[in-house]
Amino acid sequence: MFGNELKFLLDNLKQFDIEINHVGSTAVKGLGGKGIIDILIACDSIDLINVSKVLEKLGYEYKPNASILNERFFYFKVDKLNSIQQLYHIHLCNKNSAEVNRLVRFVSVLQKNKDLSKKYDKVKQLASKLAINSISKDDAQKVYNNSKVDVIIEVLEKSYIISFILIYQLTHPINQIYKQ
């Protein structure tokens, strides 16, 4: 599913210098999800408005309530493929934003750490069960998101620890480390 939408997006956004990443639960093998394909599109800030216009022409609907001011512009689209509905979420961000870094790191850690991925999966399942009893859709989303906060923080902390180690190793060649 992601591959088809990736090709569709690349074909229609080729005039822009963009990076596209598969993020979210469906990007992690074995991680349960709601079947929503989350796609991160990162571009230069100067292109954000024009990329937004193209996304809307392609059938993506802008959701201001799910967007983060000056950080992430959120779109969604529902496709009917062989009588099956497929939901896509687009996270459009400036290439240099912290949100791009966070989304990519989060998926990367879960892809590499099976134990943490399983833990996150269990928390998501519990969060879904808790959200079912909510009064409204907005309340359900809040319950679902709040139930996952601790494990999300754990994943992000791991991503930054791993990055710190890699940066340290790159900036301190092995022979210098042992001389200290």
C-alpha atoms as one frame of an Amber mdcrd trajectory, in Angstrom:
protein
   0.000   0.000   0.000   2.745   2.461   0.922   4.668   1.646  -2.270   1.744
   2.570  -4.518   1.072   5.827  -2.693   4.795   6.647  -2.647   4.945   6.318
  -6.443   1.773   8.394  -6.792   3.208  11.148  -4.584   6.643  11.132  -6.226
   5.044  11.368  -9.678   2.901  14.314  -8.631   5.433  16.179  -6.487   8.507
  15.738  -8.676   8.900  19.498  -9.141   9.781  19.831  -5.450  12.866  18.804
  -3.508  11.119  16.444  -1.080  11.888  13.486   1.133   9.167  10.904   1.725
   9.237   8.421   4.598   6.850   5.709   5.727   6.162   6.429   9.395   3.647
   5.112  11.900   2.732   1.584  12.916   2.432   0.162   9.412   6.094   1.050
   8.827   7.176  -1.429  11.517   6.939  -5.118  10.629   4.821  -7.032  13.133
   3.474  -3.930  14.832  -0.295  -3.930  14.977  -2.056  -0.873  13.754  -5.311
   0.490  12.494  -4.239  -0.022   8.889  -3.634   3.680   8.374  -0.633   4.455
   6.188   1.260   7.390   7.731   3.504   9.211   5.286   5.970  11.961   6.129
   6.708  14.472   3.381   9.559  16.809   4.218  10.332  19.801   2.017  11.994
  23.194   2.170   9.928  25.771   4.056   9.622  27.855   0.896   7.732  24.965
  -0.782   5.279  24.137   2.032   2.370  26.151   0.611   2.843  24.879  -2.936
   3.171  21.245  -1.829   0.012  21.764   0.261  -1.876  22.991  -2.799  -0.808
  19.956  -4.827  -1.819  17.580  -2.013  -5.272  19.138  -1.925  -5.605  18.767
  -5.718  -4.642  15.093  -5.291  -7.571  14.543  -2.929  -5.904  14.967   0.443
  -7.937  16.973   2.935  -6.200  19.417   5.268  -6.979  18.936   8.968  -6.056
  22.096  10.892  -7.023  20.589  14.275  -4.473  17.786  13.808  -1.754  20.148
  12.612   0.936  21.779  14.716   1.420  25.483  14.002   4.537  26.078  11.875
   5.661  22.490  12.493   3.374  19.942  10.843   0.523  20.228   8.374  -1.737
  17.194   8.552  -3.749  15.791   5.627  -5.784  12.672   5.108  -7.234  10.823
   2.159  -9.476   7.800   1.829  -8.992   5.620  -1.249 -11.266   2.826  -2.363
  -9.134  -0.030  -3.655 -11.115  -3.058  -4.817 -13.982  -2.134  -2.455 -11.519
  -1.825   0.453 -11.073   1.561   2.078  -7.480   2.647   2.617  -6.775   5.643
   4.800  -3.631   7.721   4.317  -2.298  10.337   6.711   0.205  12.829   5.360
   2.495  14.688   7.756   3.889  17.616   5.747   6.836  19.253   7.467   9.754
  21.548   6.896  12.865  19.397   6.312  14.633  21.054   9.227  11.828  20.652
  11.755  12.072  18.699  14.971   8.922  16.828  13.928  10.715  15.208  10.952
  13.527  14.133  13.224  11.096  12.760  15.835   8.929  10.782  13.395  11.871
   9.182  11.579  13.739   8.328  14.797  10.643   6.829  16.397  10.043   4.378
  13.549  13.743   3.586  13.243  14.025   2.548  16.907  10.903   0.375  16.701
  12.164  -1.298  13.519  15.457  -2.194  15.204  14.213  -3.082  18.700  11.709
  -5.970  18.614  11.157  -5.992  22.395  10.292  -2.307  22.440   8.115  -2.785
  19.358   6.177  -5.572  21.118   5.800  -3.390  24.207   4.483  -0.516  22.097
   2.069  -2.896  20.351   0.640  -4.071  23.693   0.237  -0.488  24.875  -1.531
   0.445  21.636  -3.940  -2.476  22.031  -4.739  -1.464  25.609  -5.106   2.173
  24.552  -7.614   1.147  21.864  -9.697  -0.757  24.411  -9.677   2.196  26.796
 -10.628   4.639  24.028 -13.701   2.617  23.029 -15.506   3.729  26.203 -15.005
   7.432  25.439 -17.939   9.788  25.038 -16.803  11.421  21.789 -14.339  10.834
  18.978 -12.151  13.672  20.306 -12.157  12.140  23.793 -11.326   8.728  22.339
  -8.334  10.208  20.494  -7.126  11.918  23.681  -7.451   8.715  25.724  -5.689
   6.712  23.007  -2.814   9.196  22.686  -2.418   9.775  26.441  -2.303   6.023
  27.084   0.752   5.718  24.820   2.769   8.655  26.168   5.108   6.731  28.496
   6.208   4.193  25.893   6.542   6.882  23.227   8.878   8.785  25.542  10.831
   5.571  26.143  11.233   5.008  22.396  12.301   8.592  21.767  14.772   8.499
  24.654  16.344   5.406  23.096  16.553   7.144  19.744  18.430  10.082  21.215
  20.748   7.868  23.256  21.575   5.863  20.129  22.165   9.082  18.181  24.382
  10.482  20.918  26.505   7.308  20.872  26.798   7.414  17.068  27.737  11.095
  17.076  30.293  10.477  19.799  31.800   7.577  17.856  31.976   9.628  14.675
  33.565  12.611  16.381  35.964  10.561  18.540  37.862   8.013  16.476  38.426
   4.713  18.298  42.140   5.349  18.893  41.328   8.658  20.627  38.744   7.053
  22.901  41.242   4.562  24.291  43.962   7.197  24.788  41.773   9.256  27.138
